[in-house]
Amino acid sequence: MTTLARTTNETRSADFSLFGFVGRAARLAYRAMKMRSERAALQAMPDHLLKDLGISRSQIEYCTSIRLAPSDTDGMSD
């Protein structure tokens, strides 16, 4: 893809309307609530279960704040 085509595609996909802003704000609020509930669930676990997961209690905040790896299992099959 050329630079001009990429720039055109990015500006077309960027939504600067009120609905775009509301959508982004809703996604951020959802992610914040999900991160808070994940942290609470991990904090409630005993240390031996956290050790089974491969994390320590001091790493809970870091592990739940990573944005590169998805934390949901919607796309995973059992």
mmCIF file of the N, C-alpha and C atoms, coordinates in Angstrom:
data_MODEL
# 
_entry.id   MODEL 
# 
loop_
_atom_site.group_PDB 
_atom_site.id 
_atom_site.type_symbol 
_atom_site.label_atom_id 
_atom_site.label_alt_id 
_atom_site.label_comp_id 
_atom_site.label_asym_id 
_atom_site.label_entity_id 
_atom_site.label_seq_id 
_atom_site.pdbx_PDB_ins_code 
_atom_site.Cartn_x 
_atom_site.Cartn_y 
_atom_site.Cartn_z 
_atom_site.occupancy 
_atom_site.B_iso_or_equiv 
_atom_site.pdbx_formal_charge 
_atom_site.auth_seq_id 
_atom_site.auth_comp_id 
_atom_site.auth_asym_id 
_atom_site.auth_atom_id 
_atom_site.pdbx_PDB_model_num 
ATOM 1   N N  . MET A 1 1  ? 0.854   -1.168  0.000  1.00 0.00 ? 1  MET A N  1 
ATOM 2   C CA . MET A 1 1  ? 0.000   0.000   0.000  1.00 0.00 ? 1  MET A CA 1 
ATOM 3   C C  . MET A 1 1  ? 0.902   1.233   0.000  1.00 0.00 ? 1  MET A C  1 
ATOM 4   N N  . THR A 1 2  ? 0.600   2.159   -0.850 1.00 0.00 ? 2  THR A N  1 
ATOM 5   C CA . THR A 1 2  ? 1.409   3.374   -0.929 1.00 0.00 ? 2  THR A CA 1 
ATOM 6   C C  . THR A 1 2  ? 1.111   4.281   0.252  1.00 0.00 ? 2  THR A C  1 
ATOM 7   N N  . THR A 1 3  ? 2.007   5.224   0.463  1.00 0.00 ? 3  THR A N  1 
ATOM 8   C CA . THR A 1 3  ? 1.829   6.151   1.572  1.00 0.00 ? 3  THR A CA 1 
ATOM 9   C C  . THR A 1 3  ? 0.562   6.975   1.398  1.00 0.00 ? 3  THR A C  1 
ATOM 10  N N  . LEU A 1 4  ? 0.283   7.411   0.181  1.00 0.00 ? 4  LEU A N  1 
ATOM 11  C CA . LEU A 1 4  ? -0.917  8.206   -0.076 1.00 0.00 ? 4  LEU A CA 1 
ATOM 12  C C  . LEU A 1 4  ? -2.179  7.384   0.192  1.00 0.00 ? 4  LEU A C  1 
ATOM 13  N N  . ALA A 1 5  ? -2.187  6.135   -0.254 1.00 0.00 ? 5  ALA A N  1 
ATOM 14  C CA . ALA A 1 5  ? -3.360  5.298   -0.032 1.00 0.00 ? 5  ALA A CA 1 
ATOM 15  C C  . ALA A 1 5  ? -3.539  5.011   1.453  1.00 0.00 ? 5  ALA A C  1 
ATOM 16  N N  . ARG A 1 6  ? -2.439  4.777   2.165  1.00 0.00 ? 6  ARG A N  1 
ATOM 17  C CA . ARG A 1 6  ? -2.518  4.512   3.593  1.00 0.00 ? 6  ARG A CA 1 
ATOM 18  C C  . ARG A 1 6  ? -3.047  5.732   4.337  1.00 0.00 ? 6  ARG A C  1 
ATOM 19  N N  . THR A 1 7  ? -2.553  6.917   3.977  1.00 0.00 ? 7  THR A N  1 
ATOM 20  C CA . THR A 1 7  ? -3.005  8.150   4.616  1.00 0.00 ? 7  THR A CA 1 
ATOM 21  C C  . THR A 1 7  ? -4.485  8.379   4.357  1.00 0.00 ? 7  THR A C  1 
ATOM 22  N N  . THR A 1 8  ? -4.917  8.142   3.129  1.00 0.00 ? 8  THR A N  1 
ATOM 23  C CA . THR A 1 8  ? -6.326  8.311   2.792  1.00 0.00 ? 8  THR A CA 1 
ATOM 24  C C  . THR A 1 8  ? -7.186  7.326   3.578  1.00 0.00 ? 8  THR A C  1 
ATOM 25  N N  . ASN A 1 9  ? -6.724  6.092   3.686  1.00 0.00 ? 9  ASN A N  1 
ATOM 26  C CA . ASN A 1 9  ? -7.475  5.079   4.420  1.00 0.00 ? 9  ASN A CA 1 
ATOM 27  C C  . ASN A 1 9  ? -7.547  5.419   5.906  1.00 0.00 ? 9  ASN A C  1 
ATOM 28  N N  . GLU A 1 10 ? -6.441  5.890   6.498  1.00 0.00 ? 10 GLU A N  1 
ATOM 29  C CA . GLU A 1 10 ? -6.431  6.233   7.914  1.00 0.00 ? 10 GLU A CA 1 
ATOM 30  C C  . GLU A 1 10 ? -7.337  7.414   8.215  1.00 0.00 ? 10 GLU A C  1 
ATOM 31  N N  . THR A 1 11 ? -7.327  8.428   7.355  1.00 0.00 ? 11 THR A N  1 
ATOM 32  C CA . THR A 1 11 ? -8.180  9.591   7.612  1.00 0.00 ? 11 THR A CA 1 
ATOM 33  C C  . THR A 1 11 ? -9.644  9.249   7.393  1.00 0.00 ? 11 THR A C  1 
ATOM 34  N N  . ARG A 1 12 ? -9.912  8.341   6.492  1.00 0.00 ? 12 ARG A N  1 
ATOM 35  C CA . ARG A 1 12 ? -11.291 7.934   6.267  1.00 0.00 ? 12 ARG A CA 1 
ATOM 36  C C  . ARG A 1 12 ? -11.805 7.110   7.443  1.00 0.00 ? 12 ARG A C  1 
ATOM 37  N N  . SER A 1 13 ? -10.924 6.271   8.025  1.00 0.00 ? 13 SER A N  1 
ATOM 38  C CA . SER A 1 13 ? -11.373 5.423   9.123  1.00 0.00 ? 13 SER A CA 1 
ATOM 39  C C  . SER A 1 13 ? -11.413 6.173   10.446 1.00 0.00 ? 13 SER A C  1 
ATOM 40  N N  . ALA A 1 14 ? -10.694 7.287   10.567 1.00 0.00 ? 14 ALA A N  1 
ATOM 41  C CA . ALA A 1 14 ? -10.730 8.067   11.806 1.00 0.00 ? 14 ALA A CA 1 
ATOM 42  C C  . ALA A 1 14 ? -12.066 8.785   11.880 1.00 0.00 ? 14 ALA A C  1 
ATOM 43  N N  . ASP A 1 15 ? -12.803 8.523   12.939 1.00 0.00 ? 15 ASP A N  1 
ATOM 44  C CA . ASP A 1 15 ? -14.140 9.081   13.089 1.00 0.00 ? 15 ASP A CA 1 
ATOM 45  C C  . ASP A 1 15 ? -14.083 10.212  14.108 1.00 0.00 ? 15 ASP A C  1 
ATOM 46  N N  . PHE A 1 16 ? -14.266 11.435  13.638 1.00 0.00 ? 16 PHE A N  1 
ATOM 47  C CA . PHE A 1 16 ? -14.191 12.599  14.507 1.00 0.00 ? 16 PHE A CA 1 
ATOM 48  C C  . PHE A 1 16 ? -15.571 13.111  14.898 1.00 0.00 ? 16 PHE A C  1 
ATOM 49  N N  . SER A 1 17 ? -16.584 12.315  14.679 1.00 0.00 ? 17 SER A N  1 
ATOM 50  C CA . SER A 1 17 ? -17.933 12.746  15.006 1.00 0.00 ? 17 SER A CA 1 
ATOM 51  C C  . SER A 1 17 ? -18.223 12.491  16.486 1.00 0.00 ? 17 SER A C  1 
ATOM 52  N N  . LEU A 1 18 ? -19.356 12.953  16.931 1.00 0.00 ? 18 LEU A N  1 
ATOM 53  C CA . LEU A 1 18 ? -19.782 12.750  18.307 1.00 0.00 ? 18 LEU A CA 1 
ATOM 54  C C  . LEU A 1 18 ? -19.972 11.266  18.603 1.00 0.00 ? 18 LEU A C  1 
ATOM 55  N N  . PHE A 1 19 ? -20.517 10.526  17.631 1.00 0.00 ? 19 PHE A N  1 
ATOM 56  C CA . PHE A 1 19 ? -20.722 9.088   17.828 1.00 0.00 ? 19 PHE A CA 1 
ATOM 57  C C  . PHE A 1 19 ? -19.397 8.357   17.956 1.00 0.00 ? 19 PHE A C  1 
ATOM 58  N N  . GLY A 1 20 ? -18.392 8.782   17.189 1.00 0.00 ? 20 GLY A N  1 
ATOM 59  C CA . GLY A 1 20 ? -17.073 8.175   17.309 1.00 0.00 ? 20 GLY A CA 1 
ATOM 60  C C  . GLY A 1 20 ? -16.466 8.425   18.675 1.00 0.00 ? 20 GLY A C  1 
ATOM 61  N N  . PHE A 1 21 ? -16.634 9.635   19.180 1.00 0.00 ? 21 PHE A N  1 
ATOM 62  C CA . PHE A 1 21 ? -16.119 9.978   20.508 1.00 0.00 ? 21 PHE A CA 1 
ATOM 63  C C  . PHE A 1 21 ? -16.817 9.172   21.589 1.00 0.00 ? 21 PHE A C  1 
ATOM 64  N N  . VAL A 1 22 ? -18.130 9.047   21.480 1.00 0.00 ? 22 VAL A N  1 
ATOM 65  C CA . VAL A 1 22 ? -18.897 8.290   22.469 1.00 0.00 ? 22 VAL A CA 1 
ATOM 66  C C  . VAL A 1 22 ? -18.501 6.815   22.421 1.00 0.00 ? 22 VAL A C  1 
ATOM 67  N N  . GLY A 1 23 ? -18.285 6.291   21.237 1.00 0.00 ? 23 GLY A N  1 
ATOM 68  C CA . GLY A 1 23 ? -17.876 4.894   21.100 1.00 0.00 ? 23 GLY A CA 1 
ATOM 69  C C  . GLY A 1 23 ? -16.515 4.635   21.734 1.00 0.00 ? 23 GLY A C  1 
ATOM 70  N N  . ARG A 1 24 ? -15.566 5.536   21.479 1.00 0.00 ? 24 ARG A N  1 
ATOM 71  C CA . ARG A 1 24 ? -14.230 5.389   22.079 1.00 0.00 ? 24 ARG A CA 1 
ATOM 72  C C  . ARG A 1 24 ? -14.303 5.520   23.586 1.00 0.00 ? 24 ARG A C  1 
ATOM 73  N N  . ALA A 1 25 ? -15.093 6.447   24.086 1.00 0.00 ? 25 ALA A N  1 
ATOM 74  C CA . ALA A 1 25 ? -15.237 6.621   25.535 1.00 0.00 ? 25 ALA A CA 1 
ATOM 75  C C  . ALA A 1 25 ? -15.879 5.391   26.165 1.00 0.00 ? 25 ALA A C  1 
ATOM 76  N N  . ALA A 1 26 ? -16.858 4.802   25.498 1.00 0.00 ? 26 ALA A N  1 
ATOM 77  C CA . ALA A 1 26 ? -17.510 3.603   26.020 1.00 0.00 ? 26 ALA A CA 1 
ATOM 78  C C  . ALA A 1 26 ? -16.531 2.427   26.051 1.00 0.00 ? 26 ALA A C  1 
ATOM 79  N N  . ARG A 1 27 ? -15.708 2.283   24.997 1.00 0.00 ? 27 ARG A N  1 
ATOM 80  C CA . ARG A 1 27 ? -14.719 1.209   24.978 1.00 0.00 ? 27 ARG A CA 1 
ATOM 81  C C  . ARG A 1 27 ? -13.692 1.387   26.086 1.00 0.00 ? 27 ARG A C  1 
ATOM 82  N N  . LEU A 1 28 ? -13.241 2.622   26.298 1.00 0.00 ? 28 LEU A N  1 
ATOM 83  C CA . LEU A 1 28 ? -12.281 2.876   27.375 1.00 0.00 ? 28 LEU A CA 1 
ATOM 84  C C  . LEU A 1 28 ? -12.885 2.586   28.742 1.00 0.00 ? 28 LEU A C  1 
ATOM 85  N N  . ALA A 1 29 ? -14.131 2.966   28.946 1.00 0.00 ? 29 ALA A N  1 
ATOM 86  C CA . ALA A 1 29 ? -14.800 2.696   30.218 1.00 0.00 ? 29 ALA A CA 1 
ATOM 87  C C  . ALA A 1 29 ? -14.958 1.195   30.430 1.00 0.00 ? 29 ALA A C  1 
ATOM 88  N N  . TYR A 1 30 ? -15.307 0.467   29.373 1.00 0.00 ? 30 TYR A N  1 
ATOM 89  C CA . TYR A 1 30 ? -15.458 -0.981  29.470 1.00 0.00 ? 30 TYR A CA 1 
ATOM 90  C C  . TYR A 1 30 ? -14.129 -1.639  29.822 1.00 0.00 ? 30 TYR A C  1 
ATOM 91  N N  . ARG A 1 31 ? -13.051 -1.209  29.155 1.00 0.00 ? 31 ARG A N  1 
ATOM 92  C CA . ARG A 1 31 ? -11.729 -1.778  29.433 1.00 0.00 ? 31 ARG A CA 1 
ATOM 93  C C  . ARG A 1 31 ? -11.288 -1.480  30.862 1.00 0.00 ? 31 ARG A C  1 
ATOM 94  N N  . ALA A 1 32 ? -11.590 -0.285  31.356 1.00 0.00 ? 32 ALA A N  1 
ATOM 95  C CA . ALA A 1 32 ? -11.215 0.071   32.731 1.00 0.00 ? 32 ALA A CA 1 
ATOM 96  C C  . ALA A 1 32 ? -11.980 -0.779  33.731 1.00 0.00 ? 32 ALA A C  1 
ATOM 97  N N  . MET A 1 33 ? -13.270 -0.990  33.494 1.00 0.00 ? 33 MET A N  1 
ATOM 98  C CA . MET A 1 33 ? -14.066 -1.821  34.401 1.00 0.00 ? 33 MET A CA 1 
ATOM 99  C C  . MET A 1 33 ? -13.595 -3.270  34.358 1.00 0.00 ? 33 MET A C  1 
ATOM 100 N N  . LYS A 1 34 ? -13.254 -3.755  33.178 1.00 0.00 ? 34 LYS A N  1 
ATOM 101 C CA . LYS A 1 34 ? -12.779 -5.127  33.037 1.00 0.00 ? 34 LYS A CA 1 
ATOM 102 C C  . LYS A 1 34 ? -11.436 -5.303  33.737 1.00 0.00 ? 34 LYS A C  1 
ATOM 103 N N  . MET A 1 35 ? -10.538 -4.335  33.585 1.00 0.00 ? 35 MET A N  1 
ATOM 104 C CA . MET A 1 35 ? -9.242  -4.401  34.235 1.00 0.00 ? 35 MET A CA 1 
ATOM 105 C C  . MET A 1 35 ? -9.411  -4.394  35.756 1.00 0.00 ? 35 MET A C  1 
ATOM 106 N N  . ARG A 1 36 ? -10.321 -3.569  36.249 1.00 0.00 ? 36 ARG A N  1 
ATOM 107 C CA . ARG A 1 36 ? -10.570 -3.503  37.688 1.00 0.00 ? 36 ARG A CA 1 
ATOM 108 C C  . ARG A 1 36 ? -11.122 -4.827  38.214 1.00 0.00 ? 36 ARG A C  1 
ATOM 109 N N  . SER A 1 37 ? -12.021 -5.458  37.474 1.00 0.00 ? 37 SER A N  1 
ATOM 110 C CA . SER A 1 37 ? -12.581 -6.731  37.933 1.00 0.00 ? 37 SER A CA 1 
ATOM 111 C C  . SER A 1 37 ? -11.549 -7.850  37.853 1.00 0.00 ? 37 SER A C  1 
ATOM 112 N N  . GLU A 1 38 ? -10.675 -7.831  36.833 1.00 0.00 ? 38 GLU A N  1 
ATOM 113 C CA . GLU A 1 38 ? -9.606  -8.829  36.744 1.00 0.00 ? 38 GLU A CA 1 
ATOM 114 C C  . GLU A 1 38 ? -8.647  -8.682  37.918 1.00 0.00 ? 38 GLU A C  1 
ATOM 115 N N  . ARG A 1 39 ? -8.304  -7.451  38.259 1.00 0.00 ? 39 ARG A N  1 
ATOM 116 C CA . ARG A 1 39 ? -7.414  -7.222  39.400 1.00 0.00 ? 39 ARG A CA 1 
ATOM 117 C C  . ARG A 1 39 ? -8.053  -7.697  40.697 1.00 0.00 ? 39 ARG A C  1 
ATOM 118 N N  . ALA A 1 40 ? -9.326  -7.422  40.867 1.00 0.00 ? 40 ALA A N  1 
ATOM 119 C CA . ALA A 1 40 ? -10.014 -7.848  42.090 1.00 0.00 ? 40 ALA A CA 1 
ATOM 120 C C  . ALA A 1 40 ? -10.066 -9.372  42.181 1.00 0.00 ? 40 ALA A C  1 
ATOM 121 N N  . ALA A 1 41 ? -10.303 -10.034 41.056 1.00 0.00 ? 41 ALA A N  1 
ATOM 122 C CA . ALA A 1 41 ? -10.358 -11.491 41.058 1.00 0.00 ? 41 ALA A CA 1 
ATOM 123 C C  . ALA A 1 41 ? -8.997  -12.086 41.399 1.00 0.00 ? 41 ALA A C  1 
ATOM 124 N N  . LEU A 1 42 ? -7.935  -11.518 40.835 1.00 0.00 ? 42 LEU A N  1 
ATOM 125 C CA . LEU A 1 42 ? -6.601  -12.024 41.132 1.00 0.00 ? 42 LEU A CA 1 
ATOM 126 C C  . LEU A 1 42 ? -6.195  -11.721 42.568 1.00 0.00 ? 42 LEU A C  1 
ATOM 127 N N  . GLN A 1 43 ? -6.564  -10.553 43.083 1.00 0.00 ? 43 GLN A N  1 
ATOM 128 C CA . GLN A 1 43 ? -6.243  -10.209 44.471 1.00 0.00 ? 43 GLN A CA 1 
ATOM 129 C C  . GLN A 1 43 ? -6.957  -11.145 45.445 1.00 0.00 ? 43 GLN A C  1 
ATOM 130 N N  . ALA A 1 44 ? -8.121  -11.651 45.073 1.00 0.00 ? 44 ALA A N  1 
ATOM 131 C CA . ALA A 1 44 ? -8.883  -12.534 45.953 1.00 0.00 ? 44 ALA A CA 1 
ATOM 132 C C  . ALA A 1 44 ? -8.326  -13.955 45.974 1.00 0.00 ? 44 ALA A C  1 
ATOM 133 N N  . MET A 1 45 ? -7.469  -14.294 45.002 1.00 0.00 ? 45 MET A N  1 
ATOM 134 C CA . MET A 1 45 ? -6.903  -15.645 44.944 1.00 0.00 ? 45 MET A CA 1 
ATOM 135 C C  . MET A 1 45 ? -5.833  -15.834 46.006 1.00 0.00 ? 45 MET A C  1 
ATOM 136 N N  . PRO A 1 46 ? -5.741  -17.052 46.541 1.00 0.00 ? 46 PRO A N  1 
ATOM 137 C CA . PRO A 1 46 ? -4.638  -17.335 47.462 1.00 0.00 ? 46 PRO A CA 1 
ATOM 138 C C  . PRO A 1 46 ? -3.306  -17.404 46.701 1.00 0.00 ? 46 PRO A C  1 
ATOM 139 N N  . ASP A 1 47 ? -2.219  -17.279 47.439 1.00 0.00 ? 47 ASP A N  1 
ATOM 140 C CA . ASP A 1 47 ? -0.896  -17.213 46.819 1.00 0.00 ? 47 ASP A CA 1 
ATOM 141 C C  . ASP A 1 47 ? -0.539  -18.478 46.035 1.00 0.00 ? 47 ASP A C  1 
ATOM 142 N N  . HIS A 1 48 ? -0.978  -19.643 46.487 1.00 0.00 ? 48 HIS A N  1 
ATOM 143 C CA . HIS A 1 48 ? -0.611  -20.863 45.767 1.00 0.00 ? 48 HIS A CA 1 
ATOM 144 C C  . HIS A 1 48 ? -1.284  -20.928 44.389 1.00 0.00 ? 48 HIS A C  1 
ATOM 145 N N  . LEU A 1 49 ? -2.477  -20.362 44.247 1.00 0.00 ? 49 LEU A N  1 
ATOM 146 C CA . LEU A 1 49 ? -3.114  -20.319 42.930 1.00 0.00 ? 49 LEU A CA 1 
ATOM 147 C C  . LEU A 1 49 ? -2.426  -19.316 42.013 1.00 0.00 ? 49 LEU A C  1 
ATOM 148 N N  . LEU A 1 50 ? -2.016  -18.181 42.576 1.00 0.00 ? 50 LEU A N  1 
ATOM 149 C CA . LEU A 1 50 ? -1.272  -17.211 41.773 1.00 0.00 ? 50 LEU A CA 1 
ATOM 150 C C  . LEU A 1 50 ? 0.045   -17.823 41.299 1.00 0.00 ? 50 LEU A C  1 
ATOM 151 N N  . LYS A 1 51 ? 0.680   -18.606 42.160 1.00 0.00 ? 51 LYS A N  1 
ATOM 152 C CA . LYS A 1 51 ? 1.930   -19.263 41.780 1.00 0.00 ? 51 LYS A CA 1 
ATOM 153 C C  . LYS A 1 51 ? 1.678   -20.251 40.646 1.00 0.00 ? 51 LYS A C  1 
ATOM 154 N N  . ASP A 1 52 ? 0.546   -20.957 40.667 1.00 0.00 ? 52 ASP A N  1 
ATOM 155 C CA . ASP A 1 52 ? 0.188   -21.866 39.580 1.00 0.00 ? 52 ASP A CA 1 
ATOM 156 C C  . ASP A 1 52 ? 0.010   -21.111 38.259 1.00 0.00 ? 52 ASP A C  1 
ATOM 157 N N  . LEU A 1 53 ? -0.470  -19.874 38.338 1.00 0.00 ? 53 LEU A N  1 
ATOM 158 C CA . LEU A 1 53 ? -0.634  -19.047 37.141 1.00 0.00 ? 53 LEU A CA 1 
ATOM 159 C C  . LEU A 1 53 ? 0.695   -18.462 36.661 1.00 0.00 ? 53 LEU A C  1 
ATOM 160 N N  . GLY A 1 54 ? 1.691   -18.499 37.543 1.00 0.00 ? 54 GLY A N  1 
ATOM 161 C CA . GLY A 1 54 ? 3.005   -17.995 37.164 1.00 0.00 ? 54 GLY A CA 1 
ATOM 162 C C  . GLY A 1 54 ? 3.217   -16.532 37.487 1.00 0.00 ? 54 GLY A C  1 
ATOM 163 N N  . ILE A 1 55 ? 2.421   -15.981 38.382 1.00 0.00 ? 55 ILE A N  1 
ATOM 164 C CA . ILE A 1 55 ? 2.599   -14.588 38.779 1.00 0.00 ? 55 ILE A CA 1 
ATOM 165 C C  . ILE A 1 55 ? 2.633   -14.492 40.294 1.00 0.00 ? 55 ILE A C  1 
ATOM 166 N N  . SER A 1 56 ? 3.222   -13.425 40.776 1.00 0.00 ? 56 SER A N  1 
ATOM 167 C CA . SER A 1 56 ? 3.206   -13.165 42.211 1.00 0.00 ? 56 SER A CA 1 
ATOM 168 C C  . SER A 1 56 ? 2.211   -12.039 42.478 1.00 0.00 ? 56 SER A C  1 
ATOM 169 N N  . ARG A 1 57 ? 1.891   -11.854 43.736 1.00 0.00 ? 57 ARG A N  1 
ATOM 170 C CA . ARG A 1 57 ? 0.922   -10.824 44.104 1.00 0.00 ? 57 ARG A CA 1 
ATOM 171 C C  . ARG A 1 57 ? 1.382   -9.429  43.670 1.00 0.00 ? 57 ARG A C  1 
ATOM 172 N N  . SER A 1 58 ? 2.700   -9.207  43.686 1.00 0.00 ? 58 SER A N  1 
ATOM 173 C CA . SER A 1 58 ? 3.215   -7.894  43.302 1.00 0.00 ? 58 SER A CA 1 
ATOM 174 C C  . SER A 1 58 ? 3.133   -7.651  41.794 1.00 0.00 ? 58 SER A C  1 
ATOM 175 N N  . GLN A 1 59 ? 2.905   -8.691  40.997 1.00 0.00 ? 59 GLN A N  1 
ATOM 176 C CA . GLN A 1 59 ? 2.825   -8.555  39.536 1.00 0.00 ? 59 GLN A CA 1 
ATOM 177 C C  . GLN A 1 59 ? 1.398   -8.422  39.017 1.00 0.00 ? 59 GLN A C  1 
ATOM 178 N N  . ILE A 1 60 ? 0.411   -8.451  39.881 1.00 0.00 ? 60 ILE A N  1 
ATOM 179 C CA . ILE A 1 60 ? -0.986  -8.430  39.443 1.00 0.00 ? 60 ILE A CA 1 
ATOM 180 C C  . ILE A 1 60 ? -1.300  -7.165  38.651 1.00 0.00 ? 60 ILE A C  1 
ATOM 181 N N  . GLU A 1 61 ? -0.905  -6.015  39.168 1.00 0.00 ? 61 GLU A N  1 
ATOM 182 C CA . GLU A 1 61 ? -1.212  -4.763  38.471 1.00 0.00 ? 61 GLU A CA 1 
ATOM 183 C C  . GLU A 1 61 ? -0.552  -4.725  37.090 1.00 0.00 ? 61 GLU A C  1 
ATOM 184 N N  . TYR A 1 62 ? 0.682   -5.176  37.009 1.00 0.00 ? 62 TYR A N  1 
ATOM 185 C CA . TYR A 1 62 ? 1.383   -5.176  35.721 1.00 0.00 ? 62 TYR A CA 1 
ATOM 186 C C  . TYR A 1 62 ? 0.715   -6.138  34.739 1.00 0.00 ? 62 TYR A C  1 
ATOM 187 N N  . CYS A 1 63 ? 0.398   -7.334  35.200 1.00 0.00 ? 63 CYS A N  1 
ATOM 188 C CA . CYS A 1 63 ? -0.183  -8.347  34.313 1.00 0.00 ? 63 CYS A CA 1 
ATOM 189 C C  . CYS A 1 63 ? -1.558  -7.952  33.790 1.00 0.00 ? 63 CYS A C  1 
ATOM 190 N N  . THR A 1 64 ? -2.307  -7.212  34.568 1.00 0.00 ? 64 THR A N  1 
ATOM 191 C CA . THR A 1 64 ? -3.639  -6.809  34.106 1.00 0.00 ? 64 THR A CA 1 
ATOM 192 C C  . THR A 1 64 ? -3.613  -5.516  33.307 1.00 0.00 ? 64 THR A C  1 
ATOM 193 N N  . SER A 1 65 ? -2.483  -4.816  33.279 1.00 0.00 ? 65 SER A N  1 
ATOM 194 C CA . SER A 1 65 ? -2.426  -3.569  32.530 1.00 0.00 ? 65 SER A CA 1 
ATOM 195 C C  . SER A 1 65 ? -1.762  -3.729  31.170 1.00 0.00 ? 65 SER A C  1 
ATOM 196 N N  . ILE A 1 66 ? -1.319  -4.923  30.814 1.00 0.00 ? 66 ILE A N  1 
ATOM 197 C CA . ILE A 1 66 ? -0.696  -5.150  29.514 1.00 0.00 ? 66 ILE A CA 1 
ATOM 198 C C  . ILE A 1 66 ? -1.762  -5.009  28.436 1.00 0.00 ? 66 ILE A C  1 
ATOM 199 N N  . ARG A 1 67 ? -1.509  -4.161  27.471 1.00 0.00 ? 67 ARG A N  1 
ATOM 200 C CA . ARG A 1 67 ? -2.490  -3.915  26.410 1.00 0.00 ? 67 ARG A CA 1 
ATOM 201 C C  . ARG A 1 67 ? -2.186  -4.694  25.141 1.00 0.00 ? 67 ARG A C  1 
ATOM 202 N N  . LEU A 1 68 ? -1.018  -5.289  25.047 1.00 0.00 ? 68 LEU A N  1 
ATOM 203 C CA . LEU A 1 68 ? -0.654  -6.005  23.833 1.00 0.00 ? 68 LEU A CA 1 
ATOM 204 C C  . LEU A 1 68 ? -1.352  -7.354  23.732 1.00 0.00 ? 68 LEU A C  1 
ATOM 205 N N  . ALA A 1 69 ? -1.472  -8.051  24.836 1.00 0.00 ? 69 ALA A N  1 
ATOM 206 C CA . ALA A 1 69 ? -2.106  -9.362  24.832 1.00 0.00 ? 69 ALA A CA 1 
ATOM 207 C C  . ALA A 1 69 ? -3.559  -9.233  25.248 1.00 0.00 ? 69 ALA A C  1 
ATOM 208 N N  . PRO A 1 70 ? -4.494  -9.792  24.469 1.00 0.00 ? 70 PRO A N  1 
ATOM 209 C CA . PRO A 1 70 ? -5.906  -9.719  24.871 1.00 0.00 ? 70 PRO A CA 1 
ATOM 210 C C  . PRO A 1 70 ? -6.142  -10.560 26.112 1.00 0.00 ? 70 PRO A C  1 
ATOM 211 N N  . SER A 1 71 ? -6.971  -10.058 27.000 1.00 0.00 ? 71 SER A N  1 
ATOM 212 C CA . SER A 1 71 ? -7.230  -10.762 28.254 1.00 0.00 ? 71 SER A CA 1 
ATOM 213 C C  . SER A 1 71 ? -8.537  -11.538 28.204 1.00 0.00 ? 71 SER A C  1 
ATOM 214 N N  . ASP A 1 72 ? -9.314  -11.348 27.144 1.00 0.00 ? 72 ASP A N  1 
ATOM 215 C CA . ASP A 1 72 ? -10.581 -12.068 27.071 1.00 0.00 ? 72 ASP A CA 1 
ATOM 216 C C  . ASP A 1 72 ? -10.387 -13.372 26.306 1.00 0.00 ? 72 ASP A C  1 
ATOM 217 N N  . THR A 1 73 ? -11.273 -14.311 26.521 1.00 0.00 ? 73 THR A N  1 
ATOM 218 C CA . THR A 1 73 ? -11.176 -15.617 25.884 1.00 0.00 ? 73 THR A CA 1 
ATOM 219 C C  . THR A 1 73 ? -12.322 -15.843 24.912 1.00 0.00 ? 73 THR A C  1 
ATOM 220 N N  . ASP A 1 74 ? -12.861 -14.783 24.339 1.00 0.00 ? 74 ASP A N  1 
ATOM 221 C CA . ASP A 1 74 ? -13.996 -14.919 23.428 1.00 0.00 ? 74 ASP A CA 1 
ATOM 222 C C  . ASP A 1 74 ? -13.643 -15.733 22.187 1.00 0.00 ? 74 ASP A C  1 
ATOM 223 N N  . GLY A 1 75 ? -12.438 -15.569 21.688 1.00 0.00 ? 75 GLY A N  1 
ATOM 224 C CA . GLY A 1 75 ? -12.048 -16.245 20.455 1.00 0.00 ? 75 GLY A CA 1 
ATOM 225 C C  . GLY A 1 75 ? -11.473 -17.625 20.672 1.00 0.00 ? 75 GLY A C  1 
ATOM 226 N N  . MET A 1 76 ? -11.365 -18.059 21.909 1.00 0.00 ? 76 MET A N  1 
ATOM 227 C CA . MET A 1 76 ? -10.758 -19.351 22.178 1.00 0.00 ? 76 MET A CA 1 
ATOM 228 C C  . MET A 1 76 ? -11.827 -20.429 22.284 1.00 0.00 ? 76 MET A C  1 
ATOM 229 N N  . SER A 1 77 ? -11.531 -21.591 21.740 1.00 0.00 ? 77 SER A N  1 
ATOM 230 C CA . SER A 1 77 ? -12.475 -22.700 21.832 1.00 0.00 ? 77 SER A CA 1 
ATOM 231 C C  . SER A 1 77 ? -12.039 -23.640 22.934 1.00 0.00 ? 77 SER A C  1 
ATOM 232 N N  . ASP A 1 78 ? -12.985 -24.323 23.533 1.00 0.00 ? 78 ASP A N  1 
ATOM 233 C CA . ASP A 1 78 ? -12.695 -25.255 24.631 1.00 0.00 ? 78 ASP A CA 1 
ATOM 234 C C  . ASP A 1 78 ? -12.366 -26.626 24.119 1.00 0.00 ? 78 ASP A C  1 
# 
